[in-house]
Amino acid sequence: MRNASLLLLPALCLSGFLAQAQQSRTYFDKKWAPLATADHAAYYREYAPEAAQIKVTDYYINGKIQMTGALTVGDSLKTGDYIYYNEAGSVQDQEHFLNGKKDGINKAFYSGGVLAYEALYREGFRSGYCKAYDSTGRLQIKEYYIEDPERVRQLLAADTTQTAEESQGLQDGKSYYYHANGTLASEELFRDGKFVSANFFDATGRVIYYDHESGSTLLHPVFLKGDYIRYLSQQVRYPKDARKKRISGKVYVDFVIETDGTVSLVTVSQPVHPLLDQAAAEAVKTTSGLWTPGKRHN
């Protein structure tokens, strides 16, 4: 089942900041790696030092603003409001920082301006209820996180089996997940960041159950034709030109299994050579319709 996900936004590279601050403009490629010149650049950054902070503005290479924010003088920590824009000029994300950590209300928006996500952060951790919405504004997710940052730090320090990115925090109490029609799909109980139990409902509100993992509500997709790797190897057609030139390697392919078992968004995430990349992608496409889709939160 496809889940809405938020864009991962590039973090400021603060190493060598003082040297960069002397430059009027710094260029970056599509993955935000610094470039020496504007050749092949996708973004550029400009600094504007002030008395108490240094304003930072990122631009798309066409000159449109991609992000506005600020750094503290001396320690170069993110401070105040950070606003991200898409190439059309619409606000994509709003974040607030204090001492280099997210602190305050953070929001994300769909391209049409509809609210996609909102959460309160304290000292870098999600705090209280965080909510996600579909593109029509209907509630999809309502998760509750531990409100006390010190308690989160203590739990993480005491139990090394638990991990939480600084921008995440730990869930506690009840969280809720909804079907597309707005009815409750899953009511889940967490204690100190660990999954305890869940109740599942179909779109009409009837109680149901599915055999999920013991530590979460995840059920992995199932391939209907037996051994997936064996099936895939039988579908690969090694390109003649690649064989002649002795081109080989391991190609990684990402794809989405839709709710009807079809395959979409087939993308080569780790390429080797165009000939092999295409062959691998085509082999994956042959599995479309041969999956029982996975589940999470019902």
C-alpha positions as CSV (number, residue, x, y, z in Angstrom):
1,M,0.0,0.0,0.0
2,R,1.5,3.3,-1.0
3,N,2.0,5.7,1.8
4,A,2.3,9.5,1.4
5,S,5.8,10.6,2.3
6,L,7.3,13.9,2.9
7,L,10.2,15.2,0.9
8,L,13.6,14.9,2.5
9,L,15.1,18.4,2.4
10,P,18.8,19.1,2.0
11,A,20.6,20.2,5.2
12,L,23.0,23.0,5.2
13,C,26.6,22.0,4.8
14,L,28.3,23.9,7.6
15,S,31.8,22.5,7.2
16,G,34.1,25.2,5.8
17,F,31.3,27.7,6.4
18,L,33.6,30.7,7.2
19,A,35.4,30.2,3.9
20,Q,32.1,30.0,2.0
21,A,30.7,33.1,3.8
22,Q,33.3,35.2,2.1
23,Q,32.0,34.1,-1.3
24,S,29.0,35.8,-2.9
25,R,27.7,32.6,-4.2
26,T,28.2,28.8,-3.8
27,Y,27.0,26.3,-6.3
28,F,25.6,22.8,-5.7
29,D,24.6,19.8,-7.9
30,K,21.2,18.0,-7.8
31,K,22.4,16.1,-4.6
32,W,23.6,19.2,-2.9
33,A,27.3,18.4,-3.4
34,P,29.3,21.6,-3.6
35,L,30.7,22.6,-7.0
36,A,33.6,24.8,-7.9
37,T,31.8,26.5,-10.7
38,A,28.2,27.0,-12.0
39,D,28.7,24.3,-14.6
40,H,26.2,21.5,-14.1
41,A,24.8,23.3,-11.0
42,A,21.2,22.7,-9.9
43,Y,21.2,25.2,-7.0
44,Y,23.2,28.1,-5.6
45,R,23.5,29.7,-2.1
46,E,24.0,33.2,-1.0
47,Y,24.9,34.6,2.5
48,A,24.0,38.0,4.0
49,P,25.8,38.6,7.3
50,E,24.0,40.7,9.8
51,A,24.7,41.7,13.5
52,A,23.1,38.8,15.3
53,Q,22.7,36.2,12.5
54,I,23.7,35.3,8.9
55,K,20.8,35.1,6.5
56,V,21.1,32.2,4.0
57,T,19.1,31.9,0.8
58,D,19.2,29.0,-1.6
59,Y,18.1,29.4,-5.2
60,Y,17.2,27.1,-8.0
61,I,19.6,27.6,-10.8
62,N,17.0,29.6,-12.7
63,G,17.0,32.2,-9.9
64,K,13.9,31.2,-8.1
65,I,14.1,30.9,-4.3
66,Q,14.4,27.4,-3.0
67,M,14.9,28.2,0.7
68,T,15.3,31.1,3.2
69,G,16.8,30.7,6.6
70,A,19.5,32.0,9.0
71,L,22.5,30.8,11.0
72,T,23.7,32.1,14.3
73,V,27.0,34.1,14.3
74,G,29.9,32.2,15.7
75,D,28.6,28.6,15.9
76,S,26.6,28.5,12.6
77,L,23.5,26.8,14.1
78,K,20.2,27.0,12.3
79,T,18.0,29.6,13.9
80,G,14.5,31.0,13.3
81,D,12.2,30.2,10.4
82,Y,13.3,28.1,7.4
83,I,10.9,28.2,4.5
84,Y,11.3,25.9,1.4
85,Y,9.7,26.5,-2.0
86,N,9.1,24.3,-5.0
87,E,10.1,25.5,-8.4
88,A,6.6,27.0,-9.0
89,G,7.2,29.3,-6.1
90,S,4.7,27.7,-3.7
91,V,5.7,27.1,-0.1
92,Q,6.6,23.4,0.4
93,D,7.8,23.3,4.0
94,Q,7.9,25.6,7.0
95,E,10.4,24.7,9.8
96,H,11.4,26.6,13.0
97,F,14.8,26.1,14.7
98,L,16.3,27.0,18.1
99,N,20.0,26.3,18.8
100,G,20.3,24.2,15.7
101,K,17.3,21.9,16.4
102,K,13.7,21.9,15.3
103,D,11.6,23.7,17.9
104,G,8.0,24.8,17.4
105,I,5.4,24.1,14.7
106,N,6.6,22.6,11.5
107,K,4.4,22.1,8.4
108,A,4.6,20.6,4.9
109,F,2.3,21.4,2.0
110,Y,1.1,19.8,-1.2
111,S,1.9,21.6,-4.4
112,G,-1.6,23.1,-4.4
113,G,-1.0,24.7,-1.0
114,V,-3.1,22.1,1.0
115,L,-1.6,21.2,4.4
116,A,0.1,17.8,4.2
117,Y,1.7,17.5,7.6
118,E,2.0,19.4,10.9
119,A,3.9,18.6,14.0
120,L,5.2,20.3,17.2
121,Y,8.9,19.9,17.9
122,R,10.8,20.4,21.1
123,E,14.6,20.3,21.1
124,G,14.6,18.4,17.9
125,F,12.0,15.8,18.8
126,R,8.3,15.5,17.8
127,S,6.1,16.3,20.7
128,G,2.4,15.5,21.3
129,Y,0.1,14.8,18.3
130,C,1.5,15.0,14.8
131,K,-1.0,14.8,11.9
132,A,-0.8,14.0,8.2
133,Y,-3.5,14.7,5.6
134,D,-4.2,13.7,2.0
135,S,-4.4,16.2,-0.8
136,T,-8.1,16.9,-0.1
137,G,-7.3,17.8,3.5
138,R,-8.7,14.6,5.0
139,L,-6.8,13.3,8.1
140,Q,-4.7,10.2,7.3
141,I,-2.4,9.9,10.4
142,K,-2.6,11.1,14.0
143,E,0.4,10.0,16.0
144,Y,1.2,10.8,19.6
145,Y,4.8,11.4,20.6
146,I,6.4,11.8,24.1
147,E,6.3,15.4,25.0
148,D,9.3,15.7,27.3
149,P,12.6,15.8,25.3
150,E,14.6,14.8,28.4
151,R,12.5,11.6,28.8
152,V,13.2,10.7,25.2
153,R,16.9,11.2,25.7
154,Q,16.8,9.0,28.8
155,L,14.9,6.2,27.1
156,L,17.3,6.2,24.1
157,A,20.3,6.1,26.4
158,A,18.9,3.3,28.6
159,D,17.8,1.0,25.7
160,T,20.3,0.8,22.9
161,T,17.9,-1.4,20.9
162,Q,15.7,1.7,20.3
163,T,16.7,4.3,17.8
164,A,15.1,7.5,16.8
165,E,16.4,10.2,14.5
166,E,16.6,13.5,16.2
167,S,13.8,14.8,14.0
168,Q,11.5,11.9,15.0
169,G,11.1,11.2,18.7
170,L,9.4,8.3,20.3
171,Q,5.7,7.4,20.1
172,D,3.7,6.8,23.3
173,G,0.0,6.2,24.0
174,K,-2.4,5.8,21.1
175,S,-1.9,6.6,17.5
176,Y,-4.6,6.5,14.7
177,Y,-4.4,5.7,11.0
178,Y,-7.3,6.1,8.6
179,H,-8.7,4.6,5.4
180,A,-9.0,6.8,2.3
181,N,-12.7,7.3,3.0
182,G,-11.8,8.8,6.5
183,T,-12.9,5.8,8.6
184,L,-10.4,4.4,11.2
185,A,-8.1,1.7,9.8
186,S,-5.8,1.1,12.8
187,E,-5.7,2.1,16.5
188,E,-2.2,1.4,17.8
189,L,-0.8,1.5,21.3
190,F,2.8,2.4,22.0
191,R,4.7,2.6,25.3
192,D,8.0,4.4,25.6
193,G,8.5,4.2,21.8
194,K,7.7,0.5,21.5
195,F,4.7,-1.0,19.7
196,V,2.4,-2.8,22.1
197,S,-0.8,-3.7,20.3
198,A,-3.3,-2.7,17.6
199,N,-7.0,-2.9,16.7
200,F,-7.8,-3.0,12.9
201,F,-11.0,-2.0,11.1
202,D,-12.2,-2.3,7.5
203,A,-13.7,0.7,5.7
204,T,-17.1,0.1,7.1
205,G,-15.9,0.0,10.7
206,R,-16.0,-3.8,11.2
207,V,-13.2,-5.3,13.3
208,I,-10.7,-7.4,11.3
209,Y,-7.2,-8.9,11.8
210,Y,-4.2,-9.7,9.7
211,D,-1.0,-11.5,10.6
212,H,1.5,-8.7,11.0
213,E,5.0,-8.7,12.6
214,S,5.2,-8.9,16.4
215,G,6.9,-5.5,16.8
216,S,4.8,-3.5,14.4
217,T,1.8,-3.7,12.1
218,L,3.9,-4.4,9.0
219,L,3.0,-7.2,6.7
220,H,5.5,-7.7,3.8
221,P,4.3,-8.1,0.2
222,V,4.1,-11.7,-1.0
223,F,5.2,-12.8,-4.5
224,L,2.6,-15.2,-6.0
225,K,4.9,-17.2,-8.3
226,G,7.2,-18.7,-5.6
227,D,10.8,-17.8,-5.4
228,Y,11.0,-14.2,-6.5
229,I,14.8,-14.1,-7.2
230,R,14.5,-17.3,-9.3
231,Y,11.6,-15.9,-11.2
232,L,13.3,-12.6,-11.8
233,S,16.5,-14.3,-13.1
234,Q,14.4,-16.2,-15.6
235,Q,12.9,-12.9,-16.9
236,V,16.2,-11.1,-17.4
237,R,17.3,-10.8,-21.0
238,Y,21.0,-10.1,-21.0
239,P,21.7,-7.5,-23.8
240,K,23.8,-8.9,-26.6
241,D,25.9,-5.8,-26.8
242,A,26.6,-5.9,-23.1
243,R,27.7,-9.5,-23.3
244,K,30.0,-8.8,-26.2
245,K,31.6,-5.9,-24.3
246,R,31.7,-8.0,-21.1
247,I,29.7,-5.4,-19.2
248,S,28.5,-6.8,-15.9
249,G,27.4,-5.6,-12.5
250,K,24.6,-5.5,-9.9
251,V,21.7,-3.2,-10.7
252,Y,19.4,-2.0,-7.9
253,V,15.8,-1.3,-8.9
254,D,13.2,0.4,-6.7
255,F,9.4,-0.1,-7.3
256,V,6.0,0.4,-5.7
257,I,3.6,-2.5,-5.3
258,E,0.1,-1.0,-5.6
259,T,-3.0,-2.1,-3.7
260,D,-4.1,-4.3,-6.6
261,G,-0.7,-6.1,-6.8
262,T,0.5,-4.2,-9.9
263,V,4.0,-2.6,-10.1
264,S,4.6,1.1,-10.7
265,L,7.3,3.7,-10.3
266,V,10.0,1.4,-11.4
267,T,13.3,3.3,-10.9
268,V,16.9,2.3,-11.2
269,S,18.4,3.5,-7.9
270,Q,21.9,2.2,-8.4
271,P,22.8,2.0,-12.1
272,V,25.7,0.1,-13.8
273,H,25.3,0.7,-17.5
274,P,22.2,1.8,-19.6
275,L,21.9,-1.6,-21.3
276,L,21.9,-3.5,-18.0
277,D,19.8,-0.9,-16.2
278,Q,17.0,-1.2,-18.8
279,A,17.2,-5.0,-18.8
280,A,16.8,-5.1,-15.0
281,A,13.9,-2.6,-15.0
282,E,12.1,-4.6,-17.7
283,A,12.5,-7.8,-15.7
284,V,10.9,-6.2,-12.6
285,K,8.0,-4.9,-14.7
286,T,7.1,-8.5,-15.7
287,T,6.1,-9.1,-12.0
288,S,3.3,-6.6,-12.2
289,G,0.1,-8.2,-11.0
290,L,1.9,-11.0,-9.4
291,W,2.0,-9.6,-5.9
292,T,-0.2,-9.6,-2.8
293,P,0.5,-6.1,-1.5
294,G,1.9,-5.5,1.9
295,K,0.2,-3.7,4.7
296,R,1.1,-1.2,7.5
297,H,-1.4,0.3,9.8
298,N,-3.9,-1.9,8.0
